[in-house]
Amino acid sequence: MSRLASLLAAPVPAVGIEIGPRHVSVVRLGAGGPPATVAALAVEPLPEGAVVPALNETNIADRAAVGAALARAVEQAGARRRRAVLVVPDSVGKVSLLRFEKVPERQADLAELIRWQTRKSVPFRVEDAQLTFTPAGPPDDGSGEFAVVLARRDIVAEYESVCAEAGVHVGVVDLATFNVINAALAAGTAPAGDWLLVHAAGAYLSLAILRGARLLFFRHRGSEDEGSLEEVVHQTAMYYEDRLSGRGFTRVVLASPWFDEARAGRESDPAAARVRQQLEQRLNARVDAVDPRPAVTLADRITADPATLGALAPAAGLLLRERIA
């Protein structure tokens, strides 16, 4: 029956879309691989305030502007009438790391337990939310830790419907930072020790601490929260040292569409140089821009500067996760 099952199985999507606070991007993978080939990448800027990522409010404030930008990117990437995966801002979901001493055997019972544990941590009814969870580490004597995401279904539907109007059918939706992590893991660049991901997306900032492929810590700061990037990184490093008994990061990965390593240190891009220098001094670790290669190769016309790779990473990470799964 394996041959029949494969004939009837839905094809793995080859198109990834990210709708962020400052831009939309569309990634189309070519046939063949591994490694997968990015056949097309289209990035379109968004006007200020067109997308306002939030957990409990309308996100797409200017539907016409977002729809027009996405339609242009879809057309440029040759992605119309295709199945796609969709990456949305981290602010759309409430992320929690939950540990249970005894994990229920049935998935339905585990989901109900997670709903019960998280119902007071979100400003909406869990019955109105989309719940997803995945193991954050290997099980241990019947216990387990899970990365849990809750998001309002109607807010997720805002993003899905804009994609549908642009001629793309979305089958999978996930958060941006999780898939920057997936891109790093797929590329084989995640070290065996502890490493830190800093995802600066403009309207929000997310940090994740991993031990190899195991998620130890996740923090998200929206635009309405106080504290600079340097302050949030400092607080995270202190938590890592004091509460997680951390012995230092073997690597720090900086993911941001505006971070261009080639221009760092020049007057035209002082922010990139300042952020990198401050991270390296505080954490005493090398800071690298995110790079999905060698998990994907780029078509000749696509440049490989860090800013482009930062825009590519979230959607590519979700596409790679779906192919591996």
KOLRO-502194 format. One record per residue (C-alpha): residue number from 1; residue in three letters; y, x, z. Coordinates in steps of 0.1 Angstrom, whole numbers. Last residue first. Layout:
<nodes>
{nr NUM rest ALA c2 Y c1 X c3 Z}
...
</nodes>
This chain:
<nodes>
{nr 325 rest ALA c2 160 c1 86 c3 78}
{nr 324 rest ILE c2 169 c1 119 c3 60}
{nr 323 rest ARG c2 186 c1 101 c3 32}
{nr 322 rest GLU c2 204 c1 78 c3 56}
{nr 321 rest ARG c2 217 c1 107 c3 76}
{nr 320 rest LEU c2 228 c1 125 c3 45}
{nr 319 rest LEU c2 249 c1 95 c3 34}
{nr 318 rest LEU c2 264 c1 92 c3 69}
{nr 317 rest GLY c2 273 c1 129 c3 70}
{nr 316 rest ALA c2 288 c1 127 c3 35}
{nr 315 rest ALA c2 311 c1 98 c3 46}
{nr 314 rest PRO c2 323 c1 117 c3 77}
{nr 313 rest ALA c2 325 c1 152 c3 60}
{nr 312 rest LEU c2 344 c1 147 c3 28}
{nr 311 rest ALA c2 379 c1 144 c3 43}
{nr 310 rest GLY c2 374 c1 175 c3 64}
{nr 309 rest LEU c2 359 c1 193 c3 34}
{nr 308 rest THR c2 390 c1 186 c3 14}
{nr 307 rest ALA c2 412 c1 200 c3 42}
{nr 306 rest PRO c2 389 c1 230 c3 46}
{nr 305 rest ASP c2 393 c1 241 c3 10}
{nr 304 rest ALA c2 362 c1 236 c3 -12}
{nr 303 rest THR c2 377 c1 222 c3 -44}
{nr 302 rest ILE c2 359 c1 196 c3 -64}
{nr 301 rest ARG c2 360 c1 202 c3 -102}
{nr 300 rest ASP c2 328 c1 222 c3 -102}
{nr 299 rest ALA c2 307 c1 195 c3 -85}
{nr 298 rest LEU c2 301 c1 203 c3 -48}
{nr 297 rest THR c2 268 c1 212 c3 -32}
{nr 296 rest VAL c2 256 c1 193 c3 -1}
{nr 295 rest ALA c2 236 c1 203 c3 29}
{nr 294 rest PRO c2 249 c1 239 c3 24}
{nr 293 rest ARG c2 277 c1 228 c3 29}
{nr 292 rest PRO c2 291 c1 201 c3 51}
{nr 291 rest ASP c2 319 c1 224 c3 63}
{nr 290 rest VAL c2 339 c1 216 c3 95}
{nr 289 rest ALA c2 367 c1 240 c3 101}
{nr 288 rest ASP c2 357 c1 268 c3 124}
{nr 287 rest VAL c2 369 c1 278 c3 159}
{nr 286 rest ARG c2 354 c1 309 c3 175}
{nr 285 rest ALA c2 350 c1 307 c3 212}
{nr 284 rest ASN c2 371 c1 317 c3 242}
{nr 283 rest LEU c2 377 c1 280 c3 250}
{nr 282 rest ARG c2 414 c1 282 c3 259}
{nr 281 rest GLN c2 424 c1 310 c3 236}
{nr 280 rest GLU c2 403 c1 298 c3 206}
{nr 279 rest LEU c2 416 c1 262 c3 210}
{nr 278 rest GLN c2 453 c1 274 c3 213}
{nr 277 rest GLN c2 450 c1 296 c3 182}
{nr 276 rest ARG c2 434 c1 268 c3 161}
{nr 275 rest VAL c2 459 c1 242 c3 171}
{nr 274 rest ARG c2 489 c1 266 c3 164}
{nr 273 rest ALA c2 476 c1 278 c3 131}
{nr 272 rest ALA c2 470 c1 242 c3 118}
{nr 271 rest ALA c2 504 c1 230 c3 131}
{nr 270 rest PRO c2 523 c1 259 c3 114}
{nr 269 rest ASP c2 514 c1 247 c3 79}
{nr 268 rest SER c2 541 c1 256 c3 54}
{nr 267 rest GLU c2 553 c1 285 c3 77}
{nr 266 rest ARG c2 520 c1 303 c3 71}
{nr 265 rest GLY c2 496 c1 309 c3 99}
{nr 264 rest ALA c2 469 c1 286 c3 87}
{nr 263 rest ARG c2 473 c1 280 c3 49}
{nr 262 rest ALA c2 438 c1 289 c3 39}
{nr 261 rest GLU c2 424 c1 272 c3 70}
{nr 260 rest ASP c2 437 c1 238 c3 59}
{nr 259 rest PHE c2 435 c1 213 c3 87}
{nr 258 rest TRP c2 450 c1 180 c3 74}
{nr 257 rest PRO c2 417 c1 162 c3 68}
{nr 256 rest SER c2 406 c1 171 c3 104}
{nr 255 rest ALA c2 373 c1 184 c3 118}
{nr 254 rest LEU c2 375 c1 214 c3 141}
{nr 253 rest VAL c2 341 c1 229 c3 151}
{nr 252 rest VAL c2 338 c1 250 c3 182}
{nr 251 rest ARG c2 310 c1 275 c3 186}
{nr 250 rest THR c2 289 c1 292 c3 213}
{nr 249 rest PHE c2 306 c1 271 c3 239}
{nr 248 rest GLY c2 306 c1 284 c3 275}
{nr 247 rest ARG c2 283 c1 283 c3 305}
{nr 246 rest GLY c2 285 c1 246 c3 311}
{nr 245 rest SER c2 274 c1 233 c3 345}
{nr 244 rest LEU c2 278 c1 197 c3 331}
{nr 243 rest ARG c2 301 c1 185 c3 358}
{nr 242 rest ASP c2 323 c1 215 c3 365}
{nr 241 rest GLU c2 323 c1 236 c3 333}
{nr 240 rest TYR c2 320 c1 206 c3 309}
{nr 239 rest TYR c2 345 c1 186 c3 329}
{nr 238 rest MET c2 370 c1 215 c3 328}
{nr 237 rest ALA c2 364 c1 220 c3 290}
{nr 236 rest THR c2 371 c1 183 c3 285}
{nr 235 rest GLN c2 403 c1 184 c3 305}
{nr 234 rest HIS c2 415 c1 215 c3 285}
{nr 233 rest VAL c2 406 c1 197 c3 252}
{nr 232 rest VAL c2 426 c1 167 c3 263}
{nr 231 rest GLU c2 456 c1 188 c3 272}
{nr 230 rest GLU c2 455 c1 208 c3 240}
{nr 229 rest LEU c2 453 c1 176 c3 219}
{nr 228 rest SER c2 483 c1 162 c3 237}
{nr 227 rest GLY c2 481 c1 137 c3 265}
{nr 226 rest GLU c2 489 c1 100 c3 267}
{nr 225 rest ASP c2 469 c1 72 c3 252}
{nr 224 rest GLU c2 484 c1 48 c3 227}
{nr 223 rest SER c2 472 c1 68 c3 197}
{nr 222 rest GLY c2 436 c1 65 c3 208}
{nr 221 rest ARG c2 417 c1 91 c3 228}
{nr 220 rest HIS c2 379 c1 93 c3 226}
{nr 219 rest ARG c2 355 c1 113 c3 247}
{nr 218 rest PHE c2 318 c1 119 c3 241}
{nr 217 rest PHE c2 295 c1 141 c3 262}
{nr 216 rest LEU c2 260 c1 155 c3 261}
{nr 215 rest LEU c2 248 c1 147 c3 226}
{nr 214 rest ARG c2 216 c1 165 c3 218}
{nr 213 rest ALA c2 214 c1 183 c3 184}
{nr 212 rest GLY c2 219 c1 218 c3 198}
{nr 211 rest ARG c2 235 c1 211 c3 231}
{nr 210 rest LEU c2 263 c1 189 c3 221}
{nr 209 rest ILE c2 298 c1 182 c3 234}
{nr 208 rest ALA c2 319 c1 156 c3 215}
{nr 207 rest LEU c2 356 c1 152 c3 213}
{nr 206 rest SER c2 376 c1 124 c3 196}
{nr 205 rest LEU c2 413 c1 122 c3 187}
{nr 204 rest TYR c2 431 c1 92 c3 173}
{nr 203 rest ALA c2 458 c1 82 c3 149}
{nr 202 rest GLY c2 458 c1 115 c3 131}
{nr 201 rest ALA c2 420 c1 121 c3 128}
{nr 200 rest ALA c2 416 c1 151 c3 150}
{nr 199 rest HIS c2 378 c1 155 c3 155}
{nr 198 rest VAL c2 371 c1 183 c3 179}
{nr 197 rest LEU c2 333 c1 191 c3 180}
{nr 196 rest LEU c2 321 c1 214 c3 208}
{nr 195 rest TRP c2 290 c1 235 c3 210}
{nr 194 rest ASP c2 263 c1 243 c3 235}
{nr 193 rest GLY c2 235 c1 265 c3 224}
{nr 192 rest ALA c2 211 c1 263 c3 195}
{nr 191 rest PRO c2 240 c1 264 c3 171}
{nr 190 rest ALA c2 249 c1 235 c3 147}
{nr 189 rest THR c2 254 c1 250 c3 112}
{nr 188 rest GLY c2 222 c1 236 c3 97}
{nr 187 rest ALA c2 241 c1 216 c3 71}
{nr 186 rest ALA c2 224 c1 184 c3 81}
{nr 185 rest LEU c2 235 c1 190 c3 117}
{nr 184 rest ALA c2 271 c1 196 c3 108}
{nr 183 rest ALA c2 272 c1 165 c3 85}
{nr 182 rest ASN c2 256 c1 144 c3 112}
{nr 181 rest ILE c2 282 c1 156 c3 137}
{nr 180 rest VAL c2 309 c1 145 c3 112}
{nr 179 rest ASN c2 289 c1 114 c3 111}
{nr 178 rest PHE c2 292 c1 106 c3 148}
{nr 177 rest THR c2 329 c1 114 c3 146}
{nr 176 rest ALA c2 335 c1 87 c3 119}
{nr 175 rest LEU c2 318 c1 57 c3 134}
{nr 174 rest ASP c2 291 c1 37 c3 115}
{nr 173 rest VAL c2 286 c1 9 c3 91}
{nr 172 rest VAL c2 255 c1 4 c3 68}
{nr 171 rest GLY c2 249 c1 -20 c3 40}
{nr 170 rest VAL c2 283 c1 -21 c3 23}
{nr 169 rest HIS c2 285 c1 -37 c3 -12}
{nr 168 rest VAL c2 312 c1 -21 c3 -34}
{nr 167 rest GLY c2 335 c1 -40 c3 -59}
{nr 166 rest ALA c2 369 c1 -33 c3 -43}
{nr 165 rest GLU c2 368 c1 -69 c3 -28}
{nr 164 rest ALA c2 335 c1 -60 c3 -11}
{nr 163 rest CYS c2 350 c1 -29 c3 4}
{nr 162 rest VAL c2 379 c1 -49 c3 18}
{nr 161 rest SER c2 354 c1 -74 c3 32}
{nr 160 rest GLU c2 334 c1 -46 c3 50}
{nr 159 rest TYR c2 365 c1 -33 c3 68}
{nr 158 rest GLU c2 376 c1 -66 c3 81}
{nr 157 rest ALA c2 340 c1 -75 c3 89}
{nr 156 rest VAL c2 338 c1 -46 c3 115}
{nr 155 rest ILE c2 368 c1 -63 c3 132}
{nr 154 rest ASP c2 350 c1 -97 c3 132}
{nr 153 rest ARG c2 318 c1 -82 c3 146}
{nr 152 rest ARG c2 336 c1 -67 c3 176}
{nr 151 rest ALA c2 322 c1 -32 c3 183}
{nr 150 rest LEU c2 298 c1 -18 c3 209}
{nr 149 rest VAL c2 283 c1 16 c3 205}
{nr 148 rest VAL c2 257 c1 32 c3 228}
{nr 147 rest ALA c2 244 c1 67 c3 229}
{nr 146 rest PHE c2 212 c1 66 c3 249}
{nr 145 rest GLU c2 196 c1 85 c3 278}
{nr 144 rest GLY c2 160 c1 82 c3 288}
{nr 143 rest SER c2 136 c1 79 c3 316}
{nr 142 rest GLY c2 98 c1 74 c3 313}
{nr 141 rest ASP c2 90 c1 110 c3 324}
{nr 140 rest ASP c2 117 c1 125 c3 302}
{nr 139 rest PRO c2 127 c1 111 c3 269}
{nr 138 rest PRO c2 144 c1 135 c3 244}
{nr 137 rest GLY c2 181 c1 133 c3 241}
{nr 136 rest ALA c2 210 c1 109 c3 231}
{nr 135 rest PRO c2 185 c1 82 c3 220}
{nr 134 rest THR c2 202 c1 57 c3 197}
{nr 133 rest PHE c2 221 c1 25 c3 203}
{nr 132 rest THR c2 238 c1 -2 c3 183}
{nr 131 rest LEU c2 255 c1 -34 c3 194}
{nr 130 rest GLN c2 276 c1 -56 c3 172}
{nr 129 rest ALA c2 298 c1 -77 c3 195}
{nr 128 rest ASP c2 306 c1 -113 c3 200}
{nr 127 rest GLU c2 279 c1 -118 c3 226}
{nr 126 rest VAL c2 293 c1 -87 c3 243}
{nr 125 rest ARG c2 323 c1 -108 c3 251}
{nr 124 rest PHE c2 356 c1 -88 c3 247}
{nr 123 rest PRO c2 375 c1 -62 c3 267}
{nr 122 rest VAL c2 346 c1 -38 c3 270}
{nr 121 rest SER c2 332 c1 -21 c3 301}
{nr 120 rest LYS c2 321 c1 -52 c3 320}
{nr 119 rest ARG c2 294 c1 -62 c3 295}
{nr 118 rest THR c2 281 c1 -26 c3 292}
{nr 117 rest GLN c2 251 c1 -26 c3 317}
{nr 116 rest TRP c2 240 c1 -62 c3 308}
{nr 115 rest ARG c2 242 c1 -54 c3 270}
{nr 114 rest ILE c2 222 c1 -22 c3 276}
{nr 113 rest LEU c2 195 c1 -42 c3 295}
{nr 112 rest GLU c2 193 c1 -68 c3 267}
{nr 111 rest ALA c2 189 c1 -41 c3 241}
{nr 110 rest LEU c2 162 c1 -24 c3 261}
{nr 109 rest ASP c2 143 c1 -57 c3 264}
{nr 108 rest ALA c2 145 c1 -63 c3 227}
{nr 107 rest GLN c2 134 c1 -28 c3 220}
{nr 106 rest ARG c2 102 c1 -34 c3 240}
{nr 105 rest GLU c2 89 c1 -5 c3 262}
{nr 104 rest PRO c2 117 c1 -8 c3 287}
{nr 103 rest VAL c2 132 c1 26 c3 297}
{nr 102 rest LYS c2 128 c1 35 c3 334}
{nr 101 rest GLU c2 153 c1 59 c3 350}
{nr 100 rest PHE c2 180 c1 47 c3 326}
{nr 99 rest ARG c2 209 c1 68 c3 313}
{nr 98 rest LEU c2 238 c1 54 c3 294}
{nr 97 rest LEU c2 263 c1 74 c3 272}
{nr 96 rest SER c2 290 c1 50 c3 261}
{nr 95 rest VAL c2 311 c1 45 c3 229}
{nr 94 rest LYS c2 334 c1 16 c3 225}
{nr 93 rest GLY c2 338 c1 10 c3 188}
{nr 92 rest VAL c2 367 c1 4 c3 164}
{nr 91 rest SER c2 387 c1 34 c3 178}
{nr 90 rest ASP c2 361 c1 57 c3 162}
{nr 89 rest PRO c2 376 c1 49 c3 128}
{nr 88 rest VAL c2 352 c1 34 c3 102}
{nr 87 rest VAL c2 326 c1 50 c3 80}
{nr 86 rest LEU c2 309 c1 28 c3 54}
{nr 85 rest VAL c2 276 c1 32 c3 35}
{nr 84 rest ALA c2 274 c1 20 c3 -1}
{nr 83 rest ARG c2 256 c1 0 c3 -26}
{nr 82 rest ARG c2 271 c1 1 c3 -61}
{nr 81 rest ARG c2 290 c1 -23 c3 -83}
{nr 80 rest ARG c2 319 c1 1 c3 -86}
{nr 79 rest ALA c2 314 c1 38 c3 -75}
{nr 78 rest GLY c2 327 c1 58 c3 -104}
{nr 77 rest ALA c2 346 c1 81 c3 -81}
{nr 76 rest GLN c2 380 c1 74 c3 -97}
{nr 75 rest GLU c2 373 c1 36 c3 -97}
{nr 74 rest VAL c2 363 c1 36 c3 -60}
{nr 73 rest ALA c2 394 c1 56 c3 -51}
{nr 72 rest ARG c2 417 c1 33 c3 -70}
{nr 71 rest ALA c2 401 c1 2 c3 -55}
{nr 70 rest LEU c2 403 c1 18 c3 -20}
{nr 69 rest ALA c2 441 c1 24 c3 -24}
{nr 68 rest ALA c2 447 c1 -11 c3 -37}
{nr 67 rest GLY c2 426 c1 -28 c3 -9}
{nr 66 rest VAL c2 444 c1 -7 c3 18}
{nr 65 rest ALA c2 478 c1 -16 c3 5}
{nr 64 rest ALA c2 470 c1 -53 c3 0}
{nr 63 rest ARG c2 453 c1 -56 c3 34}
{nr 62 rest ASP c2 483 c1 -42 c3 53}
{nr 61 rest ALA c2 475 c1 -46 c3 90}
{nr 60 rest ILE c2 438 c1 -37 c3 87}
{nr 59 rest ASN c2 428 c1 -32 c3 123}
{nr 58 rest THR c2 433 c1 -66 c3 140}
{nr 57 rest GLU c2 430 c1 -62 c3 177}
{nr 56 rest ASN c2 403 c1 -55 c3 203}
{nr 55 rest LEU c2 390 c1 -20 c3 197}
{nr 54 rest ALA c2 419 c1 -6 c3 177}
{nr 53 rest PRO c2 425 c1 14 c3 145}
{nr 52 rest VAL c2 458 c1 6 c3 129}
{nr 51 rest VAL c2 453 c1 7 c3 91}
{nr 50 rest ALA c2 483 c1 1 c3 69}
{nr 49 rest GLY c2 506 c1 14 c3 97}
{nr 48 rest GLU c2 519 c1 44 c3 77}
{nr 47 rest PRO c2 511 c1 41 c3 40}
{nr 46 rest LEU c2 475 c1 51 c3 30}
{nr 45 rest PRO c2 466 c1 82 c3 11}
{nr 44 rest GLU c2 438 c1 81 c3 -15}
{nr 43 rest VAL c2 408 c1 105 c3 -16}
{nr 42 rest ALA c2 383 c1 105 c3 -44}
{nr 41 rest LEU c2 352 c1 127 c3 -43}
{nr 40 rest ALA c2 326 c1 127 c3 -72}
{nr 39 rest ALA c2 293 c1 143 c3 -80}
{nr 38 rest VAL c2 287 c1 156 c3 -45}
{nr 37 rest THR c2 253 c1 171 c3 -50}
{nr 36 rest ALA c2 224 c1 167 c3 -25}
{nr 35 rest PRO c2 205 c1 198 c3 -15}
{nr 34 rest PRO c2 179 c1 186 c3 -20}
{nr 33 rest GLY c2 183 c1 174 c3 -46}
{nr 32 rest GLY c2 183 c1 149 c3 -74}
{nr 31 rest ALA c2 207 c1 123 c3 -85}
{nr 30 rest GLY c2 244 c1 126 c3 -78}
{nr 29 rest LEU c2 262 c1 117 c3 -46}
{nr 28 rest ARG c2 294 c1 97 c3 -47}
{nr 27 rest VAL c2 320 c1 101 c3 -20}
{nr 26 rest VAL c2 349 c1 77 c3 -16}
{nr 25 rest SER c2 379 c1 84 c3 7}
{nr 24 rest VAL c2 405 c1 62 c3 23}
{nr 23 rest HIS c2 435 c1 77 c3 40}
{nr 22 rest ARG c2 458 c1 78 c3 70}
{nr 21 rest PRO c2 441 c1 56 c3 96}
{nr 20 rest GLY c2 407 c1 59 c3 81}
{nr 19 rest ILE c2 385 c1 40 c3 57}
{nr 18 rest GLU c2 356 c1 62 c3 48}
{nr 17 rest ILE c2 333 c1 53 c3 20}
{nr 16 rest GLY c2 299 c1 67 c3 11}
{nr 15 rest VAL c2 281 c1 61 c3 -22}
{nr 14 rest ALA c2 246 c1 72 c3 -31}
{nr 13 rest PRO c2 228 c1 44 c3 -11}
{nr 12 rest VAL c2 191 c1 48 c3 -6}
{nr 11 rest PRO c2 172 c1 24 c3 -29}
{nr 10 rest ALA c2 158 c1 -7 c3 -12}
{nr 9 rest ALA c2 120 c1 -6 c3 -8}
{nr 8 rest LEU c2 99 c1 -26 c3 -32}
{nr 7 rest LEU c2 85 c1 3 c3 -52}
{nr 6 rest SER c2 80 c1 23 c3 -21}
{nr 5 rest ALA c2 60 c1 -4 c3 -4}
{nr 4 rest LEU c2 38 c1 -8 c3 -35}
{nr 3 rest ARG c2 30 c1 30 c3 -35}
{nr 2 rest SER c2 23 c1 30 c3 3}
{nr 1 rest MET c2 0 c1 0 c3 0}
</nodes>
